[in-house]
Amino acid sequence: MRGCLEGTALRKFNEFALAVGTETSAHLVQVEQHLVTSFAPREVLSQQNRYIRYHMRKPANAITRHYVGAVQDLNNKLQDLPPAFNAEQKISDMDVLDILAAKAPRTHKELMTDQGFDPQTATIQEFVELCERAETKEALTDKRNKKFESDDDSSEDGRAKKKAKKRTTKSSSYKRQQYFCKEHGPNPTHDTVDCKVINGGKKRDKSSGWKKDKKESSGDRYKDYQSKYKKKHQELNLLQRETKKEKAKWMKAY
């Protein structure tokens, strides 16, 4: 026994061995119980009983036969705990069956009600067989549901899906034009001088420019253009000045 222990456990074992006296098999059992009591948590027996009675549940991925076997192993371990170290510390089979039936899944409880199962008069083996029938029924139901599931998703949305429209980039839709015409605005082909609509279809003379009209000379038209847009430029400058003044007033008030 000393060869299997080390550190604090070995020191405690030697201490308890000296306390009991002669090294015999009966005294070895007493030393082991003292060692377990020294390392066990406080009120370990009451904590285990409370867990079994109120918090124990069957895992969803475990079958009932394995679950019941694990519960019985846990119940047998109670006799190896302090303070009494005897079989009277275990939970009785009737109470274990009552706990298992109370914590069983809902489908198992429904089958117990249909079969008239009474935990006070039945055995653990009968409980296991009843739960296995419930598990078989659940497996068949799940298999039937998967078999008749439809892979057609058309019922979810009968409307035809619309294709997403391609968004035009700003560079392609708002491309800056090379020329500007008073009649046609920004365009990639001509400006005001070369516009056939404004000039009445006159052709460009390479040597002397546009042919002069008998009624109106080009000089008069140029002067008229200057006088026309000079007034507009003055009004625009005046509007800009007034806007700056109003903006300065607003900023000061803000």
Secondary structure, DSSP 8 states (H G I E B T S, - for coil): -GGG--THHHHHHHHHHHHH-S--HHHHHHHHHHHHHHHS-TTHHHHHHHIIIII----TTS-HHHHHHHHHHHHHHGGGSTTT-SGGGS--HHHHHHHHHHTS-HHHHHHHHHHT--TTTS-HHHHHHHHHHHHHHHHHHHHHHHHT-----TTT--S----------HHHHS---SEEETTTEEESS--STT-TTTTTT---BTTTBS---SSS-HHHHHHHHHHHHHHHHHHHHHHHHHHHHHHHHHHHH-
